[in-house]
Amino acid sequence: MKMAQVKVCFGGTFDPVHCGHLGSATALAKRLKVPVTLLPNRQPAHRAKPGASSKQRLAMLQLATESEGQLLIDSCELARMGPSYTIDTVSSMRAEIGPHGVLIWCLGMDAFAQLHTWHKWRELLQFTHLLILERPGSELPQDAELKAFWQQHQVAELGQLLGGPSGCIASVCLPQFAVSATAIRQAFEQGRTPPATLLPKTVVQYITAQNLYKVENK
């Protein structure tokens, strides 16, 4: 009997991709024992426009994952015009992997706490599971409707998400990395090169060659 396809999506602007993104995604792949797909946004609906272009952010992702066998890239959102709405992405992915494939959408607790402001948020679980990536000090949901939604669909174990195609919410604590894309961009703006502990050497070289994040580019 053919095994159902499993697709785990780890989205972000990746502006630029850094070792925090890579470390969290790799840890998640090990926990679930399946590859994790990095999904760059074209234009996040709730954030400012990225400093690097879609083409540049995709190129940095490709460089950063060259030796990471458990990390894949899906550029579908970069090809779509307008803001990147999650409901559009998961509905198209569901059509792609079929009704029995397992789809898991990862998001941080801070993002989950604002889920009730997302476009068609209640419909997400028709297409995917939600996996909340917890971190110390994260803001918990305060909206009563969202809290009820979470309680209704929550499962206790991460592995339970692999038991069905969609409809559940789980949470997981991953290793924490003291790195932020904002701090990295600020370093390049100030003419400093971030250390290799923050982002891969190949990404540093690309940023330098492309003259990214310089003040005059703003």
PLY file of the C-alpha trace (Angstrom):
ply
format ascii 1.0
element vertex 218
property float x
property float y
property float z
element edge 217
property int vertex1
property int vertex2
end_header
0.00 0.00 0.00
1.37 3.41 -1.02
2.28 5.71 1.88
0.48 9.05 2.01
2.62 12.05 1.08
3.70 14.27 3.98
4.48 17.95 3.40
5.69 20.11 6.29
5.81 23.83 5.46
8.03 26.32 7.27
7.24 29.76 5.89
8.90 33.13 6.27
10.31 36.11 4.45
13.88 34.77 4.88
15.22 38.31 4.51
17.86 36.94 4.82
17.71 33.25 5.71
19.87 32.64 8.79
21.05 29.85 11.09
17.99 30.23 13.31
15.71 29.34 10.40
17.94 26.48 9.31
18.46 25.12 12.83
14.75 25.14 13.68
13.74 23.55 10.40
16.41 20.85 10.69
15.40 20.07 14.28
11.78 19.79 13.19
12.71 17.44 10.34
14.50 15.19 12.82
11.53 15.21 15.21
9.00 14.33 12.50
11.41 12.13 10.50
10.34 13.81 7.25
11.84 16.64 5.18
10.74 20.20 5.91
9.88 22.57 3.07
11.00 26.20 3.39
8.39 28.45 1.84
9.47 32.06 1.15
6.68 34.67 1.11
6.41 37.07 -1.79
4.70 39.81 0.23
3.61 38.95 3.80
0.10 40.29 4.48
0.99 41.50 8.00
4.56 42.75 7.52
6.50 45.40 5.62
7.89 44.65 2.17
11.13 42.61 2.37
14.42 44.42 1.80
15.65 41.83 -0.72
13.72 40.89 -3.85
11.94 37.56 -4.26
14.68 36.40 -6.62
17.41 37.34 -4.15
15.71 35.70 -1.16
15.18 32.51 -3.15
18.83 32.51 -4.24
19.96 32.84 -0.61
17.72 29.95 0.41
19.15 27.78 -2.35
22.70 28.56 -1.24
21.89 27.91 2.43
20.26 24.52 1.82
22.71 23.06 -0.70
24.11 20.62 1.89
20.90 20.20 3.92
19.29 16.99 2.69
16.28 17.32 4.98
15.39 20.85 3.82
13.46 21.51 0.63
12.28 24.76 -1.01
8.88 25.58 -2.50
8.74 28.94 -4.31
5.00 28.83 -5.13
4.18 31.98 -3.13
6.86 33.96 -4.94
5.09 33.32 -8.23
1.74 34.63 -6.97
0.97 38.34 -7.32
-0.18 40.36 -4.33
0.00 39.50 -0.61
0.80 35.89 0.41
-2.40 34.57 2.00
-1.92 31.23 3.73
-5.40 30.02 2.80
-4.54 30.31 -0.91
-1.29 28.39 -0.43
-2.68 25.51 1.62
-5.70 25.07 -0.66
-3.45 24.78 -3.71
-1.12 22.41 -1.84
-4.06 20.24 -0.86
-5.04 19.96 -4.51
-1.44 19.04 -5.30
-0.95 16.28 -2.71
-4.49 14.91 -2.80
-7.11 14.30 -0.08
-5.05 11.73 1.85
-1.70 13.53 1.94
-0.61 14.99 5.28
-0.10 18.76 5.23
1.44 20.55 8.23
1.75 24.35 8.35
4.27 25.67 10.89
3.99 29.08 12.54
5.42 30.75 15.62
3.28 31.30 18.72
3.39 35.07 18.15
1.88 34.56 14.69
-0.65 32.05 15.99
-1.80 34.55 18.62
-2.90 36.78 15.72
-4.43 33.99 13.63
-7.92 35.44 14.05
-6.81 38.43 11.95
-5.77 36.22 9.00
-7.80 35.92 5.81
-10.32 33.01 6.13
-8.46 31.71 9.19
-11.21 29.34 10.29
-10.99 27.50 6.96
-7.29 26.66 7.28
-7.87 23.36 9.08
-9.98 22.12 6.17
-6.72 21.88 4.25
-3.88 21.53 6.76
-2.76 20.87 10.31
-1.23 23.76 12.25
2.01 23.26 14.17
2.85 26.02 16.66
6.57 26.58 17.25
6.82 27.68 20.87
9.56 29.86 22.32
10.04 31.36 25.79
8.16 34.61 26.32
5.88 34.25 23.31
2.54 36.03 23.42
-0.33 33.58 23.96
-3.66 34.07 22.15
-5.99 36.51 23.91
-8.89 36.44 21.47
-11.73 34.32 22.94
-12.79 32.89 19.59
-9.25 31.86 18.72
-8.70 30.28 22.15
-11.87 28.21 21.72
-10.77 27.20 18.22
-7.38 26.12 19.58
-8.91 24.10 22.41
-11.33 22.38 20.03
-8.65 21.18 17.62
-5.59 20.76 19.86
-3.81 17.40 20.11
-1.26 16.52 22.77
1.46 14.84 20.71
3.34 16.12 17.68
3.21 12.68 16.06
-0.59 12.75 16.01
-0.44 15.16 13.10
0.88 12.34 10.92
-2.25 10.27 11.60
-4.53 12.25 9.29
-4.42 14.77 6.44
-5.57 17.92 8.27
-7.71 19.40 11.02
-5.48 19.38 14.14
-3.32 21.86 16.05
-0.18 20.76 17.92
2.74 22.60 19.45
6.44 21.87 19.80
9.44 23.45 21.54
12.50 23.61 19.30
16.07 24.67 20.10
16.39 28.44 20.44
18.87 30.47 18.40
19.99 33.97 19.39
19.75 35.43 15.90
17.35 37.72 14.07
17.09 38.83 10.45
16.61 42.42 11.65
19.94 42.41 13.50
21.68 40.87 10.50
20.30 43.53 8.15
21.38 46.26 10.56
24.91 44.84 10.66
25.19 44.99 6.87
23.71 48.52 6.88
26.52 49.53 9.24
29.18 47.89 7.10
29.79 44.99 9.49
29.91 41.32 8.46
27.88 39.06 10.80
29.76 36.03 12.18
29.39 32.56 10.68
27.33 31.51 13.71
24.49 33.71 12.43
24.24 32.82 8.74
26.04 30.58 6.24
29.21 31.86 4.59
27.69 31.41 1.12
24.79 33.70 2.10
27.21 36.35 3.43
29.10 36.21 0.15
25.90 36.58 -1.85
24.70 39.55 0.23
28.06 41.25 -0.23
28.13 40.59 -3.98
24.58 41.89 -4.38
25.26 44.92 -2.14
22.12 44.07 -0.16
20.79 45.90 2.89
22.93 48.98 2.40
21.35 52.25 3.56
21.47 53.66 0.06
19.25 50.75 -1.11
16.38 51.91 1.12
0 1
1 2
2 3
3 4
4 5
5 6
6 7
7 8
8 9
9 10
10 11
11 12
12 13
13 14
14 15
15 16
16 17
17 18
18 19
19 20
20 21
21 22
22 23
23 24
24 25
25 26
26 27
27 28
28 29
29 30
30 31
31 32
32 33
33 34
34 35
35 36
36 37
37 38
38 39
39 40
40 41
41 42
42 43
43 44
44 45
45 46
46 47
47 48
48 49
49 50
50 51
51 52
52 53
53 54
54 55
55 56
56 57
57 58
58 59
59 60
60 61
61 62
62 63
63 64
64 65
65 66
66 67
67 68
68 69
69 70
70 71
71 72
72 73
73 74
74 75
75 76
76 77
77 78
78 79
79 80
80 81
81 82
82 83
83 84
84 85
85 86
86 87
87 88
88 89
89 90
90 91
91 92
92 93
93 94
94 95
95 96
96 97
97 98
98 99
99 100
100 101
101 102
102 103
103 104
104 105
105 106
106 107
107 108
108 109
109 110
110 111
111 112
112 113
113 114
114 115
115 116
116 117
117 118
118 119
119 120
120 121
121 122
122 123
123 124
124 125
125 126
126 127
127 128
128 129
129 130
130 131
131 132
132 133
133 134
134 135
135 136
136 137
137 138
138 139
139 140
140 141
141 142
142 143
143 144
144 145
145 146
146 147
147 148
148 149
149 150
150 151
151 152
152 153
153 154
154 155
155 156
156 157
157 158
158 159
159 160
160 161
161 162
162 163
163 164
164 165
165 166
166 167
167 168
168 169
169 170
170 171
171 172
172 173
173 174
174 175
175 176
176 177
177 178
178 179
179 180
180 181
181 182
182 183
183 184
184 185
185 186
186 187
187 188
188 189
189 190
190 191
191 192
192 193
193 194
194 195
195 196
196 197
197 198
198 199
199 200
200 201
201 202
202 203
203 204
204 205
205 206
206 207
207 208
208 209
209 210
210 211
211 212
212 213
213 214
214 215
215 216
216 217
